[in-house]
Amino acid sequence: MQIHHLTSAEEQLMQLFWKMKSFYLKEAMQQHPEPKPHQNTVSTYLKILVEKKFLTTEKEGRIFRYSVAVSFEDYRNFLLKNLVENYFQNSPAELIKTMIDEKLLNSSLLSQFFEIKTTVIPVKEEAEKENPVAEFIRELTQPKKKKKKKNKKKKKS
């Protein structure tokens, strides 16, 4: 599904609709904070949001029940991808650098997400001896041993 940009008015209404998930026009009007827009204005925006496939409709008698079709998380991810592509040369690292420079993100918070955990697993020598490839590699990588010269001279008694 392709997601489109919303105008600020559409986005404001969607913020309300994401909380409600499924609603009638009357319920949306009741839940809208003051100052409330005119019902015809909200109705027009509902039609636009249905055309943009952010909402779906189900006719119940003479009225429509609206349901959210694009989740808040999907729209947020869409906006974030567009932000990175259009304002940070498609580089998430540039976004993080800017957030750190603007003090929107600090190193302790950043390290919380990128904590590196290491585990040391000891190598079992017995397993290596049974593995002919490991033994061959060990022979190749070990330095050559110098052979001791045998002393041909006999010791005087």
N, C-alpha and C positions, 0 to 999 in steps of 0.2 A: 504494500500500500504506500502510495506517495503522499507525504505530508507537505502541506503548504504553509506559508507564513500567515500569521493572523495580524490584523490591525490591533492597535492597543485597546480599542473598545471591544473587539471580539475576544481578545485575550482576557480582559476583565470579566466578561460574562463567562468564559470558559473556566476561569478560576472558581466561580460559583458552581458551575455545572459539574466540574470534577469532584467537588465535595458532595453534590447531590446524587450523582451517577445516573439516576433515572427520575424524571419529573414531568409535570404538566406545566403549561405556561403560567397558570395561576399560582402554582407552588414556587416557581422561579421568581415571580413578582413579589411574593410574600418574603422570600429569603433574601432578596436583593437589599443591600444596605441603602440608607438615605444618602443623598437625594435619589429617589427612585426615578428611573427613566419612564417615559410613557409606555404603556402596554404595546402600542403599535410599533414603537421603536424596537422593543425586545422581540416582538414577533418577526420583524424584518431581519434582525440579526439571527434569529433561530433558522429562518429560511436560508440565509447565507451560509451558516455553519453546517446545515444539512447538505447544501450544494458542495461545500468544501470537504464533505465527508468526515467532519468532526463529530457530528451527531447523526443518529438514525431516528426514524419515526415509526410509530405503530398507531394506526388509527383505532380509537376506541369510541365507537358511536360517532358523535359529531366533533370530538376533540382528538388531539394528538398527544401521545406520550412520547417524550424525547428520551433517548439514552445516549450516553457518551460512547463514541466509537473509537476515538484516539485517546489513549490514557495520558495522564499528566507526565509520566515517566518517558513515554515515547516522544512527546512533544519537547520535553526538556532535552532529551538526547539529540533530537533533530536540531534544536537551537544551538546546542554546544558544538556539534559538528560544523554547523555553518559558521559559528564564531571563530573556530580554529582555522577553518579553510579561508575565510574572507579577511580576517584581521591579524592572523598569526602565521601567515605563509604556510599553512597546513602543517604546522609544527606544534605539537602539544608541549614540547619542552619550552618553547617561547611563551606559551600561555602560563606555564608554571613559573618561569623566570619573572614575568610581569607581575604575577600574583605575589611573589616573594618581594620584588622591588616595591610594590605598592602596599606592602605589609598586610595583605589579605590572607597570607599563608605564611606560617613561621616554620622554622626547621624542625622543631619538636613535633608539630602536627604532621609534617611531611614524613619524618622518620617513622612515625606511627604506622603509616601506610606502606612504607617500603623497608620494613625491618628485615634484615638479612639474617637468616638462621642457618647455621652450619652444623653439620654432624660429621664427626670423624668416625669412620668405620675401619677398624684395624684389619689388615690383610692377614689371612691365616696362611702360614707357611706350608702346612700340610696340603691345603687346597692347591697351592702353587706347584708343589712337587708332583701332584697328580696330573696337572695340566702341562702337557709337553710344550705348548706354545709359550706359556709364561716362563717355563724353564729355559727355552731357547732364547727368548728376549732377554732374560736375566744374564745368560752367558754372553750375549752380544754387547750388552751395555756395561758389564763389569770391566774394570781395567784388567789388563793382562797381569798374571802373576809371574814374577821373576823366578826362574828356576835356580835353586841353590846348586852351586858347583860342589861336586863331591871332592873332598880333600884326598888326593892320591898319596900324599905323603903319610907314611906311617909314623906314628908317634914313637919316639925313642923311649925305651924302658930302662 
